[in-house]
Amino acid sequence: MNGGLKGLLTAAVLAAVGVGLYKLQVHGQPLPAIVPRTGDAHREVSSALDARIGRFLDDRRAPANSAVKLVALTFDDGPYPVETPLLLDVLADLHVRATFFLVGDSAELFPRLAERIARDGHELANHTLTHPAHFESLDAAGVAAELDGAARVLERFSDDPGIRTLMRPPHGRYTEYTVRAAQRAGYHFILWNDDPGDWRATTGSRLARHVETYASAPDIILLHSGKIATIDMLPEVVGRFRKAGFQFVTVSDLMARVSLGVIEHPAKTPL
């Protein structure tokens, strides 16, 4: 085989691999639900080919029969003066503990709500001080300042360790660099297994259908504190999960009870 033809074949193989990996990222579980503070940020979130191949060949895959029926409801943003009390009332009625990724500035505006979230037994976690629109553009000092600023505010209301150990990036925007900066600040980088899309205009019934269709075991579900549709769908969704044998836990509980490999490769279990 001449060198030119060999080169063309090699390029074609690499292109096919790239297309396959792109399809996996778009249609499969593209990026991790959790990047632990000791994890390899490059392997976990980089778009570089070596990292994408590494994720594709991930040797942490859980056995097919290892489904763990735990679900963590996570609520970003807020607290908000109207929606958050309604959400807390519904969670109390349902006897569900959740993880709240709170914005420091919002907690400072509504301190009694931040106190109530902690008092009701929910986990407090860090969603930055100001919820910057382009968190992914911050340098390491900026990431650290946002996280430390939020932590200082939230620690006025609770001594929950999640305030200094669990963070989620605003708008889900990040780069390998910002993941590394958060890790250096002592944080696990918490993403999700499922995003039902309550951040856009929708209805409670549509959200419920999505969550029930794409449920997995275990499951970290991305939701938002300021959405009436989310509050509306909770009784149905919680009832369906419990009927299917699930327990509701916080993110910290999930990480303590389940290996990272199982969280990253959950069993799909439509309800």
N, C-alpha and C positions, 0 to 999 in steps of 0.2 A: 504494500500500500504506500503510495507516495505521500510526502509530508503534507501537501496541500489538502488531499482528501482526508487524511487522518485528522488534520486540524479542524476541518469542517464537521466531521463526525463528533469530535470532542465537544465542539461548540454546541452542536445539536443536542447532545446528551445533557450538557450543563443547562441549556435552555429548558429542556423538558423537566429537569429536576426543579429548576426555578419556578416554572409554571405550576408544577405539582405542589410545591411548598407554598406558593401564593394562594392556591386554592384551599390548602389546609388552613392558612391564616384567615382567609375570608369566611370560609364555610365551616371550619371545625372549631376546636377550642384554641384560639389563635395565640394567646399570650397567657401567662400564668394568672391564677386567681390570687396568689400570694407570692411575693418575692421576700423571703426571710432576710433579716438584717445581715445574716452571714452568707446569703446566697450569691451566686455568680450573676451579677446584673447583665453582663454582656450576653451570656448564654440565654438568659431568661427573656430579655426584651429587645435585644438588638435586631435590626433588620438585615444585618450582614449575613451573607450566605452561610458562613461557618456556624453562626448561631442558629439560623433557621434549620440547618441540617441537624444540629445537636438537639433541638427541640423535637424534630421529627423522629430521631432515633433515641428519644428519651428512655433511659433504662430504669426510670422510676415508675413505670406503668404498673398500676394496681391489677391484680388478677381479676378476671371477669366476674367472679363470685364474691368480690369483697365489698359490695355495696354497703355503705354505712348510712343509715337513715337519720341523718342530722341535717337541719337546715338553719342557717343564720340569716335573719332579716337584718339588713343594714340600711340606715337612713342618713342620707347626706344633707348638709346645709342646716340653716337655722341655728337656734330656735326662732319660730315665728309666733306672733302673738295670738293668732286665730287657729291656724291649722295644727300647730304642735300640741296644744292642749287637747284638741279633738283626737289626734292620733294617740296620745298617751291614754286617754279614756278608753279607746277601743282596745289597745294593747292590754290594759288592766283588766277589762272585761273578759278578754280571751286568755288571760294568764300566760302571756308571751313576753319573754325578755328579748331585747334586741340590742344592737350596737348602733349608737348615734355618733356619726362623724360630724362634730360641731365646728362651726366657724367662730373663732375667738371674738371678733368684733360683734357678731350677733349675740353671743352669750353675754357679752358685756352690756348690750342694750336691754336684754331680757334676762336678768340674773335669776329671777324666781323660777323661770322655766328651766334654765340649766340646772338649778337646784332640784327641781321636781324630777327631771329625767334621772338624775342620780338617785334621788330618794325612792323612786319607783322601782329601782333595782336594775336599771338598764346600764349597759356598758358605755362609758364615754371614751371617744377616740378623737384624733386630731385631723381636722380638715383645713388647716392653716388659719392664720390670723385674719387675713383680708380677702381670702378667696380670689387670688389674682386671676385675671382672664387668661394669662399666658404663663402659667406656672412652669411650663416646659422651657421657657426662655430664661429663667432665673439662673444666676450663678450659684455656686455652693454656699456662699455667704447669705445670699437671698433666700435659698431654701431653708437653711438653718434658722434664719431670723423669723421666717413665717411660722415654722414649727415651734420654735421656742416661745415666740410671742403668743401663739394660741395656747400652748401648754400653761404658761403663766396665768392666763385668764382662767382657763378651765380648772386649774388647781385651787382656785378660790372656792369652788363649789363641790369638789370631790377629790379624794386621794386615789381614784381609780388608776391603776398602773397603765391602762390603755392610753391614757392621755400622753404618756411619754414613750409608748412602744408601738402603737398602731396608728398609721396615717393612710389617708387616701388623697390622691391629687385632685384638685379642682378640675371639673369638667372631664376627668379621666385623662388629662393631657400630661405627658411626661416623655422624657428621653432616658437613655441609658445613664446619662450624666446626672439627671435629677434623681433617678433611683439610687445611684451611688451616694449622692449627697444626703439623701434621707437615711440611707443605711448608716453612714458615718455619724449621723445625729442620733443613732440608736433605735431607728424605727424599722418595723416590718412594713413593707409596701403592700397594702391590701387592695386588691381589685375585686373581681367577682367571677362567678360561674355563669350568671345570667343577668342580662340587662333588659327588663321588660319594656323600657322606654317611657317611664312615667314623667320624664323631663319634658316631653312634648305633649301637645293637646291630645287627650285620649279619654276613654271612659273606664270606669271600674270593671265593667264586664269584659272589655278587650284586654285589660291588664290581667285579669283572672285567667282568661283563656290562654294567654301567652305563658304565664307562670306554670299553669297546670300542664301545658303541652311540653314545655322544655324543662320540666323538673328533673333533677338529677340527685343522686345519693352519693356523697353529701352535696349540699348546695349552699352557695353564698349568693344572695339575691340583692342586687343594687336597686334601692328605692330612694325616695326623697321625702323630706319631712314636710314640705309645704304644698302637698298635692292632695286635693279632696278626692280625686279619683282613686288614689292609692288607699286612702282611709276606707272608701266605699268597698274596695275589693277584698280587704283583709279578712272579714268573717268567713267568706266563702273559701278563700285560699287556705286559711289556717285550718278550717274544718276538713278540707280535702286532703291536706298533708297529714293531719292526725289520723284520718280514716285509713290512709295508706301506711300508717305505722311510723311516721316521722316524729322526732322530738325537736323542739325549737331551742336553740342555744345561741350564746354570743360568739363572736369571732374568736375570742380568747379560749372559750370552752372548746370550740371546734378544733383549734390548733393543739390544745392539750390532749384531746381524745382521739384524734385521727392523724395519721401520718401525712406528710406533705404530698407524697405520691398519690394517695387516695384522693386528696382534695383536688389535685391537678388533673386526675383522670377518673372523674366520677362516673358511676353507672347511670346511663340515661333511663329514667323511670317515669314516663308520662303518667299523670295521676288519672 
